[in-house]
Amino acid sequence: PRLFDAIAAVAQPRLGEFNPQNIANMAWAFAKAGVDAARLFDAIAGAAQPRVGEFKAQELANSAWAFATAGVDAPR
């Protein structure tokens, strides 16, 4: 998972630049790959929460699936 580690390291500080689809896709990819990336998921949750109203239905569903599949609790 070195590639995923590198992607997470570069993506995490740039999540503010991501649109909702980018955010959902990032979460989906890490969950699908089964990569342990709790810090990235925390950062994704932090980036997504204030913008969740901008997410299309598919982006909401993909994000929920990713968090559930990764077994990561989103902060409350």
N, C-alpha and C positions, 0 to 999 in steps of 0.2 A: 503493500500500500504506500510505497514512497511517493508515487505520483499523486495519489490522493492527499497525502500529507502536504506536498508542495502546493497543490491546488488550494487546499484549505488555508494554508498560510498566506497565500496571495489574495484569495477571495475575501477572507474575513474582514480585513480593514477596508475593503472596497464595496461591501454590501450596500452601502448608501447609494452607490451608482447603479445598482441592479433595479430593473423594473420587476413587477410582480411575477411575470413569467420566468425571468432569470432566477428569482428567489425560489420559486417552486421547483424549477428544474434542478437547481443545485441541491436542494433537500432531497428530491427524488433520486438523483444519481447516487448520492452517498448512501441513502437507505437501501437502494436496489443492490448496490455493491457490497452491502454489509460491513461498511467501514465504520469503525468506532471513532466518532467525531463529535463527542458531546459538546466540546467548546464551540465548534462550528455551528451545531444545532442551536446552542444558546444564542449565538450571534445572529443566526437566521431568524430566530424567534424575535429578538430585539429589533431587527430591521423590518420584519413583517407586521408586527403588532400595530404600530401607528399607521400603517398603510393598508391594513386588511380590507378596508372599504374600497380600495382600488382593484382588488383581486377579482378576476372573473371566476365563475363557478368552477371551471376546470382547475384553475390555479389553487382555489381553496381545497378542492378535493385532493389534488396531488400533494399539497402541503400536509393535509391531515393524514393521508396515507403514509407519507414519508416519516412523519413524527411517530405514528403508531408502529410502523414497521421497524424503525430504528430503536423503538423502545425508549424514546427520549420524552420526558415530560416537559411540556412548554411551561415557562414561568407564568405565574398568575399575576 
